[in-house]
Amino acid sequence: MPAAAIILAAGLGTRMRSALPKAMHPVAGRPMINHLVAACEQVFERIVVVVGPEMPALERAVAPHATVVQTERLGTGHAARQAAPLLRGFPGDVAVLYADNPLIGVPTIEGLVQRRAGPGGVGLALLAMRPADPGRYGRVVQDAAGDVARIVEWADASEAERGIGLCNAGVVCAPAADLFRWLDAVGNDNAKGEYYLTDIVGLAVADGRRVVAEEAAEAELAGANSRAELAGLEAGMQARLRAAAMAGGATLTAPETVFLAWDTRLGQDVTIGPNVVFGPGVTVEDGVEIRAFSHLEGCVVRSGAIIGPFARLRPGTEVGREAHVGNFVELKAASLAEGAKANHLSYLGDVTVGAHSNIGAGTITCNYDGMNKHRTTIGTGAFIGSDTALVAPVRVGDRALVAAGSVITEDVPDDALAIARGRQATKAGRGFRGRQAGGRKA
């Protein structure tokens, strides 16, 4: 049976005190909404996202999926009803999910859909959990047979009902025709004066339809209405990513200190030291060592390379096989070929470094003239002496040698030695002792 999803994403995130829509706050370097959309794409044939007014960034983020605007925020039931024009007449089930639940996995979503469509005459299925602290979650009230009788919101619950441990996660699944009929019948006679999506449970029961709760882990169903809860989602996602990395053959010597992005790709026999941070878009091949306190984003590190400690690899960088990038070296849009080395205290931006070349400590590629970026090319087997400034655009040839302390403004041919620095002048007797003997000099 086909299935479609409605994702509710109109929330402003008022308690986050942010101009950014709640659904756009990142988890592991990716907006929350995109985590959920990616999972839904593996289950549902159609996805409709309900957004708020003037949320163009959110609409772009979920493209090419359809969006509808909830112009007035009158509750979750009202929000889900906004998708009706796009899904009325859909020949299958429709699930309603929340954009701030980025940790829901594909198996859990599939389990919900299968529970609704499976045997037993289930008219409505919902996700529920048993959190350690039920707090202000809505409570799932069950009948003697274990089916769901109703959902009661915390604000409307009695003391006895607040003592129930089974809590509503808000995610529901029902046949499209039934779902929208129930949504049309939802009222707002409650403490908040809102149209609650959860009220469809009582309407389904009144219709004689069986309602069941599919339980899932609290960690998977967690949401975020505040910055503190957003940090909790980040911690949950990081735990999941670290476990997957280690299961895939990477060693994390202090896993709790390593932060991965949603799309980090680590090969086998990769070793990652403490306090390493990965931004989006990083691929690390087999046998790489990334030492402590390094930061990588938008880059590729080829097999056998060594990075860090205290290295920064910025977007557009590719580090070749067996290359070395050492402490306090920053690379930006840089390509280091096989066996190249930049071991100390250098900035290499917009540069191509040939195989087995050596970059001395304190080397800078002067790639920006105030208006435009320019590229530096260093050939194979070249040696760049310490404290060299390479003023782009410039080329250093194969096997060329640049003397320490040089400022290179012109191309250096293959096999040449370039020296570009002032001549040393030595004044005898002008050291400290000589100056003290002759009196203080002006």
Secondary structure in CASP SS format (residue, H / E / C, confidence):
PFRMAT SS
TARGET T0000
AUTHOR 0000-0000-0000
METHOD secondary structure of the structure
MODEL  1
M C 1.00
P C 1.00
A E 1.00
A E 1.00
A E 1.00
I E 1.00
I E 1.00
L E 1.00
A C 1.00
A C 1.00
G C 1.00
L C 1.00
G C 1.00
T H 1.00
R H 1.00
M H 1.00
R C 1.00
S C 1.00
A C 1.00
L C 1.00
P C 1.00
K H 1.00
A H 1.00
M H 1.00
H C 1.00
P E 1.00
V E 1.00
A C 1.00
G C 1.00
R E 1.00
P E 1.00
M H 1.00
I H 1.00
N H 1.00
H H 1.00
L H 1.00
V H 1.00
A H 1.00
A H 1.00
C H 1.00
E H 1.00
Q C 1.00
V C 1.00
F C 1.00
E C 1.00
R E 1.00
I E 1.00
V E 1.00
V E 1.00
V E 1.00
V E 1.00
G C 1.00
P C 1.00
E C 1.00
M C 1.00
P H 1.00
A H 1.00
L H 1.00
E H 1.00
R H 1.00
A H 1.00
V H 1.00
A C 1.00
P C 1.00
H C 1.00
A E 1.00
T E 1.00
V E 1.00
V E 1.00
Q C 1.00
T C 1.00
E C 1.00
R C 1.00
L C 1.00
G C 1.00
T H 1.00
G H 1.00
H H 1.00
A H 1.00
A H 1.00
R H 1.00
Q C 1.00
A C 1.00
A H 1.00
P H 1.00
L H 1.00
L H 1.00
R C 1.00
G C 1.00
F C 1.00
P C 1.00
G C 1.00
D E 1.00
V E 1.00
A E 1.00
V E 1.00
L E 1.00
Y E 1.00
A C 1.00
D C 1.00
N C 1.00
P C 1.00
L C 1.00
I C 1.00
G C 1.00
V H 1.00
P H 1.00
T H 1.00
I H 1.00
E H 1.00
G H 1.00
L H 1.00
V H 1.00
Q H 1.00
R H 1.00
R H 1.00
A H 1.00
G C 1.00
P C 1.00
G C 1.00
G C 1.00
V E 1.00
G E 1.00
L E 1.00
A E 1.00
L E 1.00
L E 1.00
A E 1.00
M E 1.00
R C 1.00
P C 1.00
A C 1.00
D C 1.00
P C 1.00
G C 1.00
R C 1.00
Y C 1.00
G C 1.00
R E 1.00
V E 1.00
V E 1.00
Q E 1.00
D C 1.00
A C 1.00
A C 1.00
G C 1.00
D C 1.00
V E 1.00
A E 1.00
R E 1.00
I E 1.00
V E 1.00
E C 1.00
W H 1.00
A H 1.00
D H 1.00
A C 1.00
S C 1.00
E H 1.00
A H 1.00
E H 1.00
R H 1.00
G C 1.00
I C 1.00
G C 1.00
L C 1.00
C E 1.00
N E 1.00
A E 1.00
G E 1.00
V E 1.00
V E 1.00
C E 1.00
A E 1.00
P E 1.00
A H 1.00
A H 1.00
D H 1.00
L H 1.00
F H 1.00
R H 1.00
W H 1.00
L H 1.00
D H 1.00
A H 1.00
V C 1.00
G C 1.00
N C 1.00
D C 1.00
N C 1.00
A C 1.00
K C 1.00
G C 1.00
E C 1.00
Y C 1.00
Y C 1.00
L C 1.00
T C 1.00
D H 1.00
I H 1.00
V H 1.00
G H 1.00
L H 1.00
A H 1.00
V H 1.00
A H 1.00
D C 1.00
G C 1.00
R C 1.00
R E 1.00
V E 1.00
V E 1.00
A E 1.00
E E 1.00
E E 1.00
A C 1.00
A C 1.00
E H 1.00
A H 1.00
E H 1.00
L H 1.00
A C 1.00
G C 1.00
A C 1.00
N C 1.00
S C 1.00
R H 1.00
A H 1.00
E H 1.00
L H 1.00
A H 1.00
G H 1.00
L H 1.00
E H 1.00
A H 1.00
G H 1.00
M H 1.00
Q H 1.00
A H 1.00
R H 1.00
L H 1.00
R H 1.00
A H 1.00
A H 1.00
A H 1.00
M H 1.00
A H 1.00
G C 1.00
G C 1.00
A C 1.00
T E 1.00
L E 1.00
T C 1.00
A C 1.00
P H 1.00
E H 1.00
T H 1.00
V C 1.00
F E 1.00
L C 1.00
A C 1.00
W C 1.00
D C 1.00
T C 1.00
R E 1.00
L E 1.00
G C 1.00
Q C 1.00
D C 1.00
V C 1.00
T E 1.00
I E 1.00
G C 1.00
P C 1.00
N C 1.00
V C 1.00
V E 1.00
F E 1.00
G C 1.00
P C 1.00
G C 1.00
V C 1.00
T E 1.00
V E 1.00
E C 1.00
D C 1.00
G C 1.00
V C 1.00
E E 1.00
I E 1.00
R C 1.00
A C 1.00
F C 1.00
S C 1.00
H E 1.00
L E 1.00
E C 1.00
G C 1.00
C E 1.00
V E 1.00
V E 1.00
R C 1.00
S C 1.00
G C 1.00
A C 1.00
I E 1.00
I E 1.00
G C 1.00
P C 1.00
F C 1.00
A C 1.00
R E 1.00
L E 1.00
R C 1.00
P C 1.00
G C 1.00
T E 1.00
E E 1.00
V E 1.00
G C 1.00
R C 1.00
E C 1.00
A C 1.00
H E 1.00
V E 1.00
G E 1.00
N E 1.00
F E 1.00
V E 1.00
E E 1.00
L E 1.00
K E 1.00
A E 1.00
A E 1.00
S E 1.00
L E 1.00
A C 1.00
E C 1.00
G C 1.00
A C 1.00
K E 1.00
A E 1.00
N E 1.00
H E 1.00
L E 1.00
S E 1.00
Y E 1.00
L E 1.00
G E 1.00
D E 1.00
V E 1.00
T E 1.00
V E 1.00
G C 1.00
A C 1.00
H C 1.00
S C 1.00
N E 1.00
I E 1.00
G C 1.00
A C 1.00
G C 1.00
T C 1.00
I E 1.00
T E 1.00
C E 1.00
N C 1.00
Y E 1.00
D C 1.00
G C 1.00
M C 1.00
N C 1.00
K E 1.00
H C 1.00
R C 1.00
T E 1.00
T E 1.00
I E 1.00
G C 1.00
T C 1.00
G C 1.00
A C 1.00
F E 1.00
I E 1.00
G C 1.00
S C 1.00
D C 1.00
T C 1.00
A E 1.00
L E 1.00
V E 1.00
A C 1.00
P C 1.00
V E 1.00
R E 1.00
V E 1.00
G C 1.00
D C 1.00
R C 1.00
A C 1.00
L E 1.00
V E 1.00
A C 1.00
A C 1.00
G C 1.00
S C 1.00
V E 1.00
I E 1.00
T C 1.00
E C 1.00
D C 1.00
V E 1.00
P C 1.00
D C 1.00
D C 1.00
A C 1.00
L E 1.00
A E 1.00
I C 1.00
A C 1.00
R C 1.00
G C 1.00
R C 1.00
Q C 1.00
A C 1.00
T C 1.00
K C 1.00
A C 1.00
G C 1.00
R C 1.00
G C 1.00
F H 1.00
R H 1.00
G H 1.00
R H 1.00
Q H 1.00
A H 1.00
G C 1.00
G C 1.00
R C 1.00
K C 1.00
A C 1.00
END
